[in-house]
Amino acid sequence: MKRHFLLCAAIGAVCLFASAWAHATIFGVAGEYNAFILNDLDAIGGDTEGRLAAGRNATMQWYSVGSRSPDSHGTLNHLVVGNDLNAIGKWQVYGGNTVYGGQVINAPSTLPPNTISQGNPIDFAAAAAHVRDLAAELASLPANGSSWYQWSTLNIVADDPVLNVVTIDPAHWAAASDRQITAPAGSTLIINIPGSSHSMQGGLSLHGVDQAHVLYNFFESTSIDAKHIAVLGSVLAPYATVSLSGGSFDGNTIAFNAIQQNGGEFHNHPFVGIPEPATGALLLCCSAAFLLCRRRG
């Protein structure tokens, strides 16, 4: 009886850990932020709807941070800048604290009990190592979906109910004036986009799958130029300077540098997909084990 109890307790602990891991962000600390920029952020216009972090310097004019984040009443940092912060025009950080590591050239406005203070709450070097390893791991996943380019439209189609991976031709991604993306609702879709330089504009539509379950992995890109396009899903580009002119990135955005112009925005739709198929299998095994424990009990 004692051995049976200990077995069930151990299974319960493993399953609790597995469940917590499955629902945690795969991006580590970077996933806690709507936009996580490893180096510099420069912006004229636009905003970040959720939380924002920049590893080195951040200079923004006609901007705002956190307008669609719940008010933390001073318990969360909604803007973190590793070095110098220049909030030209004293625009507002909503619902959370502002923390900077170097100096404040112009301070944003906040409402108490939210504060502005000096500190270094994020290890950006460790975060960079994590997301770069993740980008490489996702790029190595075997593809089980397909894509084709026809009449200026890039079609991306996958049908696995849990995890879909598609590797596309970067020339087709850049040339397309429309991108039609189809995968089952509730499934995770990883779109791996090789190449060092990318551009995108025009349309993008999702069918079945929603933006919270789509991840665009620019795993080796050093330059991304996005103009007037709503990128529905999260963007992982840990080596890239991302230029966003108009339009929006609707998900977590992780980049090396970011430049926002002409109203380009980061919209707060966090990634909730689970790209590791082993996670689902582990949870199924846990469920079966619990049933076995109940029958033996």
ChimeraX attribute file (.defattr): number of C-alpha atoms within 10 A of each C-alpha:
attribute: neighborCount
match mode: 1-to-1
recipient: residues
	/A:1	8
	/A:2	7
	/A:3	8
	/A:4	12
	/A:5	12
	/A:6	11
	/A:7	14
	/A:8	18
	/A:9	14
	/A:10	12
	/A:11	18
	/A:12	16
	/A:13	12
	/A:14	15
	/A:15	20
	/A:16	14
	/A:17	11
	/A:18	17
	/A:19	16
	/A:20	11
	/A:21	13
	/A:22	20
	/A:23	12
	/A:24	15
	/A:25	17
	/A:26	19
	/A:27	20
	/A:28	14
	/A:29	17
	/A:30	24
	/A:31	22
	/A:32	18
	/A:33	26
	/A:34	30
	/A:35	30
	/A:36	29
	/A:37	30
	/A:38	26
	/A:39	24
	/A:40	22
	/A:41	25
	/A:42	18
	/A:43	25
	/A:44	18
	/A:45	18
	/A:46	24
	/A:47	23
	/A:48	25
	/A:49	23
	/A:50	28
	/A:51	29
	/A:52	25
	/A:53	29
	/A:54	28
	/A:55	27
	/A:56	21
	/A:57	22
	/A:58	24
	/A:59	19
	/A:60	24
	/A:61	17
	/A:62	16
	/A:63	23
	/A:64	22
	/A:65	25
	/A:66	24
	/A:67	18
	/A:68	14
	/A:69	17
	/A:70	11
	/A:71	15
	/A:72	15
	/A:73	15
	/A:74	17
	/A:75	13
	/A:76	15
	/A:77	21
	/A:78	26
	/A:79	25
	/A:80	28
	/A:81	32
	/A:82	26
	/A:83	21
	/A:84	20
	/A:85	27
	/A:86	19
	/A:87	23
	/A:88	17
	/A:89	14
	/A:90	17
	/A:91	18
	/A:92	18
	/A:93	30
	/A:94	27
	/A:95	28
	/A:96	27
	/A:97	24
	/A:98	28
	/A:99	23
	/A:100	25
	/A:101	20
	/A:102	16
	/A:103	16
	/A:104	19
	/A:105	12
	/A:106	16
	/A:107	18
	/A:108	23
	/A:109	18
	/A:110	18
	/A:111	14
	/A:112	12
	/A:113	12
	/A:114	22
	/A:115	19
	/A:116	21
	/A:117	14
	/A:118	16
	/A:119	15
	/A:120	16
	/A:121	13
	/A:122	17
	/A:123	11
	/A:124	21
	/A:125	11
	/A:126	11
	/A:127	20
	/A:128	25
	/A:129	11
	/A:130	17
	/A:131	24
	/A:132	17
	/A:133	14
	/A:134	19
	/A:135	21
	/A:136	15
	/A:137	11
	/A:138	18
	/A:139	22
	/A:140	12
	/A:141	16
	/A:142	11
	/A:143	17
	/A:144	14
	/A:145	21
	/A:146	15
	/A:147	16
	/A:148	12
	/A:149	18
	/A:150	9
	/A:151	8
	/A:152	13
	/A:153	18
	/A:154	23
	/A:155	20
	/A:156	20
	/A:157	21
	/A:158	20
	/A:159	16
	/A:160	15
	/A:161	13
	/A:162	18
	/A:163	24
	/A:164	25
	/A:165	24
	/A:166	22
	/A:167	22
	/A:168	21
	/A:169	16
	/A:170	18
	/A:171	15
	/A:172	19
	/A:173	21
	/A:174	17
	/A:175	16
	/A:176	22
	/A:177	17
	/A:178	20
	/A:179	21
	/A:180	16
	/A:181	22
	/A:182	19
	/A:183	25
	/A:184	19
	/A:185	14
	/A:186	16
	/A:187	23
	/A:188	27
	/A:189	33
	/A:190	26
	/A:191	23
	/A:192	26
	/A:193	21
	/A:194	18
	/A:195	15
	/A:196	15
	/A:197	17
	/A:198	20
	/A:199	17
	/A:200	23
	/A:201	22
	/A:202	17
	/A:203	15
	/A:204	18
	/A:205	15
	/A:206	16
	/A:207	13
	/A:208	12
	/A:209	17
	/A:210	22
	/A:211	23
	/A:212	22
	/A:213	25
	/A:214	26
	/A:215	26
	/A:216	21
	/A:217	24
	/A:218	28
	/A:219	26
	/A:220	20
	/A:221	21
	/A:222	19
	/A:223	21
	/A:224	20
	/A:225	17
	/A:226	24
	/A:227	19
	/A:228	17
	/A:229	20
	/A:230	22
	/A:231	24
	/A:232	23
	/A:233	25
	/A:234	28
	/A:235	23
	/A:236	25
	/A:237	26
	/A:238	31
	/A:239	23
	/A:240	25
	/A:241	22
	/A:242	26
	/A:243	20
	/A:244	26
	/A:245	23
	/A:246	20
	/A:247	22
	/A:248	23
	/A:249	25
	/A:250	24
	/A:251	28
	/A:252	29
	/A:253	30
	/A:254	28
	/A:255	29
	/A:256	22
	/A:257	25
	/A:258	24
	/A:259	18
	/A:260	25
	/A:261	17
	/A:262	15
	/A:263	19
	/A:264	26
	/A:265	25
	/A:266	27
	/A:267	26
	/A:268	24
	/A:269	21
	/A:270	22
	/A:271	25
	/A:272	22
	/A:273	23
	/A:274	22
	/A:275	22
	/A:276	15
	/A:277	11
	/A:278	11
	/A:279	16
	/A:280	17
	/A:281	11
	/A:282	16
	/A:283	17
	/A:284	13
	/A:285	14
	/A:286	19
	/A:287	15
	/A:288	11
	/A:289	17
	/A:290	17
	/A:291	12
	/A:292	12
	/A:293	16
	/A:294	9
	/A:295	8
	/A:296	9
	/A:297	10
